[in-house]
């Protein structure tokens, strides 16, 4: 069991692999408490970087959970503050995974305002994935 999560949820999660169902259970647990914790969001990034996530449906569930945490569970609601942008940029890192890019893009797309450096990170990631003719 991972100590950062609600015991009832984490008792059923294999610490070596996280499934789509596990991510959905984490999100349901967070919703029941009213928010996802920063530690839970960090756990999803850690599991992703370790390649310990499974199932084709986990990405959209996990992306929405982390984006909602940053946009709607923190204050001021709907706006990403500098410290939260620093945290997200640190989690995405220099070599972002599909999950990290998707979270950053979802936050920029959904939030009413974000620090410019997060928008720049998302644009750089998008340009790096496009074929320019």
Buried (B, 14 or more C-beta within 10 A) or exposed (E): EBEEBBEEBBEEBEEEBBBBBBBBBBBEBBEEEEEBBBEBBBBBBEBBBEEBBBBEEBBEBBBBBBBBBBBBBBEEEEBBBEEBBEBBBEBBEEEBBEBBBBBBBBBBEBBEEBBEEBBEBBEEBEEEEEEEE
